[in-house]
Amino acid sequence: MSKYESRILEIVNLRGSISVLDLARDLGVSDQTIRRVVKPLVERGDLSKVHGALVSNRSALDPPFLARMTHNRPAKIAIAREVATLVKDGDSIAIDTGSTSAFAAQALRERKNLTVVTNSAFVASTLAMIPGNNVSMAGTQLRDHDGAAFDRSAFEVIERMQVDYALLSASVVDAQKGFLVHEQCEVDIATAMMRNATHTIMAVDASKFTPQDRRPAMRQPNLGAGDFLITDKPVDPAFAGVVSSLKVIIAKG
């Protein structure tokens, strides 16, 4: 596979779909070049071409996970790029099961020689086939709606790993209670990841700072001074108590 083919596949899989013209602009080549390069990719079934756009054929784990991956996709892609900028070649990272973390895993494919531990089958499969990476899948029993593991063996693997970063996500950010998720098992995994990480990265798009229909009740562990918050819009001053001690990075779309 040529360099252009590999890069095109990465971009299309990361975005889900992109027009030929936008892809040509991103890569700095002509649209004729894009059409020529993608022809064998389409013929092999690596991606699809629909009305001037290229569409990813990468299968989602299941409908609920797919819905989360498509919600606020541009913001999550921008955040994922910032994660890949922060994490360097050779770093070690624990990654949770959030949809934003899944986008980050795709963006981290451009990094080399990563050591990764995750309880997400999607994250593990995304990064395990990169030459030089050392990926540990934590857990044996996977949930049916997102391919995540929360059994005892997941904790045993995570607790053994010492990493540079823990990459976490949240369902909602509350101005008083902080970062919230729906299930206690998610809090427990986040706590285990943070305990053995030098720094924590909380990756949440701006929609998480607004009220949700289904309000989560479980509070993620408190982040430490100097940990990172990566989001896609400036944080409202009402959340100053939650983010004041964090290094806030605003991702550009």
C-alpha positions in Angstrom: 0.0 0.0 0.0 1.4 3.4 -1.0 2.0 6.3 1.4 -0.9 8.2 -0.1 -3.2 5.1 0.2 -2.3 4.6 3.9 -2.8 8.3 4.7 -6.1 8.5 2.9 -7.4 5.4 4.7 -6.4 6.9 8.1 -8.2 10.2 7.3 -11.3 8.6 6.0 -11.5 6.1 8.9 -11.0 8.9 11.4 -13.6 11.2 9.9 -16.1 8.6 8.8 -16.6 10.5 5.5 -14.9 13.3 3.6 -15.4 14.9 0.2 -12.8 14.3 -2.4 -12.1 18.1 -2.6 -11.6 18.4 1.1 -9.3 15.4 1.2 -7.3 16.9 -1.7 -7.0 20.2 0.2 -5.9 18.4 3.4 -3.2 16.5 1.6 -2.1 19.3 -0.7 -2.7 17.4 -3.9 -5.1 17.7 -6.8 -8.6 16.1 -6.7 -7.5 14.1 -9.8 -4.7 12.6 -7.8 -7.1 11.6 -5.0 -9.5 10.0 -7.5 -6.6 8.0 -9.0 -5.3 6.8 -5.7 -8.6 5.8 -4.2 -9.8 3.8 -7.2 -8.0 0.6 -6.1 -9.1 1.2 -2.5 -12.7 1.3 -3.6 -12.2 -1.7 -5.7 -10.7 -3.7 -2.8 -13.6 -2.6 -0.5 -11.3 -0.6 1.8 -13.6 2.4 1.5 -16.6 3.5 -0.5 -17.2 6.4 -2.8 -20.6 8.1 -2.7 -21.6 11.2 -4.6 -18.1 12.8 -4.6 -17.4 11.7 -1.0 -15.3 8.9 0.4 -16.9 6.9 3.2 -15.2 4.6 5.7 -16.0 0.9 5.6 -14.6 0.3 9.0 -17.3 -1.5 11.0 -18.4 -0.2 14.3 -18.7 -2.5 17.3 -22.4 -2.1 17.6 -25.2 0.5 17.2 -24.9 2.3 20.6 -21.1 2.7 20.1 -21.7 3.9 16.5 -24.2 6.5 17.7 -21.6 7.8 20.2 -18.9 7.9 17.5 -21.0 9.9 15.2 -22.2 12.4 17.8 -20.1 15.6 17.6 -17.6 13.9 15.3 -15.7 17.0 14.2 -15.1 18.1 17.8 -13.9 14.7 18.8 -11.6 14.5 15.8 -10.1 17.9 16.8 -9.6 16.7 20.4 -8.1 13.4 19.2 -5.5 15.4 17.2 -4.5 17.3 20.3 -4.1 14.1 22.2 -1.8 12.8 19.5 0.2 16.0 19.7 0.6 15.7 23.5 1.6 12.1 23.5 5.0 11.5 21.9 6.7 8.5 20.3 7.7 5.9 22.9 5.3 7.1 25.5 3.0 4.8 27.6 -0.7 5.4 28.0 -3.8 3.9 29.6 -6.9 4.6 27.5 -10.6 4.2 28.7 -13.6 3.2 26.7 -15.2 6.6 25.7 -16.0 7.4 22.1 -13.6 10.4 22.3 -10.9 8.0 23.5 -11.7 5.8 20.4 -11.0 8.8 18.1 -7.9 9.5 20.1 -6.7 5.9 19.5 -7.2 6.4 15.8 -5.2 9.6 15.9 -2.4 7.9 17.9 -1.8 5.5 15.0 0.7 8.1 13.7 2.8 7.7 16.9 5.5 5.1 17.1 6.5 2.6 19.8 3.7 3.3 22.1 3.0 1.1 25.2 -0.8 1.0 25.6 -3.1 -0.6 28.1 -6.9 -0.4 27.6 -10.1 -2.1 28.5 -11.6 -1.2 25.1 -11.6 -3.8 22.4 -11.9 -1.0 19.8 -8.9 0.9 21.2 -6.8 -2.3 21.5 -7.6 -3.4 17.9 -6.9 0.1 16.5 -3.4 0.3 18.0 -2.3 -3.3 18.3 -1.4 -3.8 14.6 1.0 -0.8 14.5 4.6 -2.1 14.2 6.6 -1.3 17.4 3.5 -0.8 19.6 3.1 -2.9 22.8 -0.7 -3.1 23.5 -2.2 -4.9 26.5 -6.0 -5.7 26.4 -7.2 -5.5 29.9 -10.1 -8.0 30.6 -11.6 -11.1 29.1 -15.4 -10.5 29.2 -16.6 -7.7 26.9 -19.8 -5.7 27.3 -22.2 -6.1 24.3 -22.8 -2.4 23.6 -19.3 -1.1 23.5 -16.8 -3.9 23.6 -15.4 -2.8 27.0 -14.2 -5.0 29.8 -14.7 -4.4 33.5 -14.1 -7.8 35.0 -11.5 -8.6 37.7 -8.8 -9.4 35.1 -9.2 -6.0 33.6 -8.2 -4.4 36.9 -5.4 -6.8 37.4 -3.8 -5.8 34.1 -4.3 -2.1 34.6 -3.0 -2.1 38.1 0.3 -3.7 37.0 1.0 -1.0 34.4 3.0 2.2 35.1 2.2 4.8 32.3 3.0 8.3 31.4 -0.6 9.2 30.7 -4.1 8.1 31.5 -6.7 9.2 28.9 -10.1 9.4 30.3 -13.5 10.7 29.2 -16.8 11.8 30.9 -20.5 11.8 30.0 -21.2 15.2 31.6 -19.3 18.0 33.4 -21.1 19.5 36.4 -20.0 22.9 37.7 -20.0 21.6 41.3 -19.5 17.9 41.0 -16.9 17.8 38.2 -16.6 15.0 35.6 -19.5 12.5 35.7 -20.1 9.1 34.2 -23.1 6.7 34.3 -21.6 3.5 36.0 -19.5 2.8 39.0 -17.3 0.4 37.0 -16.2 3.3 34.8 -15.2 5.3 37.9 -13.3 2.3 39.2 -11.3 1.7 36.0 -10.5 5.5 35.8 -9.3 5.4 39.4 -7.0 2.4 38.6 -5.6 4.1 35.5 -5.0 7.4 37.2 -3.3 5.7 40.2 -0.5 4.4 38.0 -0.2 7.4 35.6 2.2 10.4 35.8 -0.4 12.6 34.2 -4.1 12.4 33.4 -5.8 13.7 30.2 -9.5 14.3 30.4 -10.9 14.5 26.9 -14.4 15.9 26.6 -16.1 17.9 23.9 -18.0 21.1 24.6 -21.4 19.4 24.6 -20.5 17.7 27.8 -20.6 21.0 29.6 -24.3 21.3 28.9 -27.2 19.5 30.6 -28.0 16.0 29.3 -31.3 14.1 29.1 -29.9 11.2 31.0 -27.9 12.6 33.8 -25.0 10.5 35.1 -24.6 10.2 38.9 -21.1 8.8 39.3 -18.2 11.2 39.9 -14.9 10.5 38.2 -11.8 10.8 40.5 -10.5 14.3 41.0 -7.8 15.3 38.6 -4.5 16.6 40.0 -2.9 20.0 39.5 -1.2 20.1 36.2 -3.3 17.4 34.6 -4.8 18.1 31.2 -8.3 19.0 30.0 -8.7 18.8 26.2 -11.9 20.2 24.8 -13.0 22.0 21.6 -14.3 25.4 23.0 -13.3 27.8 25.7 -14.8 26.6 29.1 -17.5 28.8 30.6 -16.3 30.7 33.8 -19.1 28.8 35.7 -16.8 25.7 35.6 -13.7 27.5 36.9 -13.8 25.5 40.1 -13.6 22.3 38.1 -10.8 23.3 35.6 -8.8 26.0 37.4 -6.0 23.6 38.4 -5.8 21.9 35.0 -3.8 22.7 31.9 -6.7 23.4 29.4 -6.0 22.8 25.7 -8.6 24.1 23.2 -8.6 21.9 20.1 -9.0 23.7 16.8 -11.4 22.1 14.3 
